[in-house]
Amino acid sequence: MWSRATADTATESRPRWSADSRTLYFLSDRAERGIPQVHRLTWADDVVIALTGWRAGIIDHLPLAYPNLVALLAEDEPTEQDTRRAQDRDDAIVVGERERRARLRLLDLRTGQVTTPDVFGDRHVVELRQRPDGGPLAVLTQASADKDYGPRTGRLHLFDPATGTSEDLGPVEADAHSLAWWLAEDGWHLGYVALIPPVLQAGTAVFDLTLDSRVRRNRTTDLPMCPTELCQTDDAPLVVFADGLNTTLARLDPAGPTPLSQHSGRLDALTSTPAGEAIAALIGTRYQPSNVHLGPPTGPLRKITDTRPELDGITFGTQRPLAYRAADGLDLDGLLVLPVGKSASDGPFPLVTIVHGGPYDRHADCCQLFWFPSAQWLATAGYAVFLPNPRGGQGHGHTFAASVASRAGQEEWTDILTGIDLLIAEGVADPDRLGIAGWSHGGFMAAWAIGQTDRFRAALVGAGVVDWGMLAATGENGQFEAALGGSTGWSGIGPHPHDAVSPISFASRIRTPVLILHGAEDTNVPLSQGVYFHRALRHFGTEHEFVIYPRAGHSIRERNHQLDVLRRTRAWFDRWLRP
């Protein structure tokens, strides 16, 4: 049985149990929208109490085994001088000075006081995890909160709340996250997920640091799957693996990961009881969005929520997995979604290919209904939709993922084209009514495709990359993007390698009508990418439409904007593929 604990009046997140499992702590911005504070729900009296009023808001929190103590991650509160400068607009930003950083704080539940231990210098704290026996905290820090620089400067530390002292365990691989402790015969171990060096766009692995010897090992070498998160238990941690179109849950045993269960599609937000005998996770099906599921790690898991009852009774297009081989013989997979009420024998259909973002992401065999270019949304309008998983993505091991570094738009493009040709040969796709769409890296692939061929009658480029050099210079993940494009603008006198893999270099060839969608406040792929593409298409007289969403970042969050994306997407393809 489950019951509702809060109302739909605020944004609430990051639920955490107390050590004795009698109290639930969570973040809520019910007092001031956009400023989360720690709240406590005690089951005995079913009362919610705000525990913090930190003016900068709380980023994360961790109830500790120490009595009456909660660890917090929060930026410094604004000083009176900060407030006065903001009011007077005397607020020039000097890069590198007074940068906003999350710091470790301690909340004393008896007094309500928040203190800031003098540890880690001026480093940005990104994650905390207490040892299962109630011992010290593992703390992951970065030199900066800057997303281009910070993830390349990670270090691990130990912090003892009882003494207020810390110990530096040394550097970690890029983009480290998802900490987990476990005890083995040779003492305590710390695990985390991070990028495999030296290339910044090369997939992830589980790294294992033995505390006594300080030996660090890659525990997932040569596996044909990709780890996405660790989940700490009192015993060996659990590991979630992207495994092709599906997800494998494993236990990290001394000899290596031991598979426990496989789940169709995705398994996200994994949590476990301390002993590890029961887990909860977000899981969906082909025709139902994610819900909370509960059960043993070996399965089966039981659905305990129904978050989208309004979709009950909706008829979806038939979705089926695809398996095929690339031009060089590499095994590939993907999904095909048929128009609602149709079978493959009713084809050929107008086909829209939707490329996933990342590129280190994937299309999983789950419900394909989202606010961005969405297979089931198009299937209701009579389209077949191809969802390819080309090389460079998640779910097929390190070599598969690393192959796209410095080669964006090369083999991954031919992987996609091979799948389209297969669907044409099978009579599913009409070769005269082909469209392509994508968001982020998928937007890059859509822009790239129409500069390489005129086979597509319409394209949608959502928050897409058109110039890798400019993205490395202005995007928040600069050096990670440079790993994809192969160079930066400061790599000497051009032409540069990134010019050869940038869609803007081929703008003069584009004859396909293009719908460009972009958030005005996007810092991941800045709006300048969309503006650049728009100006080039305008220069060459190419039919296109450019839509900017005010206040939106890389993801479109406001409801009216999301509805506009959906309606505009279908109208655009209707205009060109179903005249």
Sequence and secondary structure as in RCSB ss.txt:
>XXXX:A:sequence
MWSRATADTATESRPRWSADSRTLYFLSDRAERGIPQVHRLTWADDVVIALTGWRAGIIDHLPLAYPNLVALLAE
DEPTEQDTRRAQDRDDAIVVGERERRARLRLLDLRTGQVTTPDVFGDRHVVELRQRPDGGPLAVLTQASADKDYG
PRTGRLHLFDPATGTSEDLGPVEADAHSLAWWLAEDGWHLGYVALIPPVLQAGTAVFDLTLDSRVRRNRTTDLPM
CPTELCQTDDAPLVVFADGLNTTLARLDPAGPTPLSQHSGRLDALTSTPAGEAIAALIGTRYQPSNVHLGPPTGP
LRKITDTRPELDGITFGTQRPLAYRAADGLDLDGLLVLPVGKSASDGPFPLVTIVHGGPYDRHADCCQLFWFPSA
QWLATAGYAVFLPNPRGGQGHGHTFAASVASRAGQEEWTDILTGIDLLIAEGVADPDRLGIAGWSHGGFMAAWAI
GQTDRFRAALVGAGVVDWGMLAATGENGQFEAALGGSTGWSGIGPHPHDAVSPISFASRIRTPVLILHGAEDTNV
PLSQGVYFHRALRHFGTEHEFVIYPRAGHSIRERNHQLDVLRRTRAWFDRWLRP
>XXXX:A:secstr
     S TTS EEEEEE TTSSEEEEEE SSSTT  EEEEEETTTTEEEE    TT   EEEE SSTTEEEEEEE
    HHHHHHHHHT     TTSS   EEEEEEETTT  EE  S STT EEEEEEE TTS  EEEEEES S TTTG
GGS EEEEEETTTTEEEEEEE  TT EEEEEEEETTEEEEEEEEE SS SSS EEEEEEETTT  EEETTTT SS
EEEEEE  SSS EEEEEETTEEEEEEEETTEEEEEEEESS EEEEEE TTSS EEEEEEETTEEEEEEEE TTS 
 EE   S GGGTT     EEEEEEE TTS EEEEEEE  TT  GGG  EEEEEEE SSSS    SS    SSS H
HHHHTTT EEEEEE TTSSSS HHHHHTTTT TTSHHHHHHHHHHHHHHHTTSEEEEEEEEEEETHHHHHHHHHH
HH S  SEEEEES  S HHHHHHHSTTHHHHHHHHS  TTSSSS  HHHHT GGGGGGG  S EEEEEETT TTT
THHHHHHHHHHHHHTT  EEEEEETT  SS  SHHHHHHHHHHHHHHHHHHH  
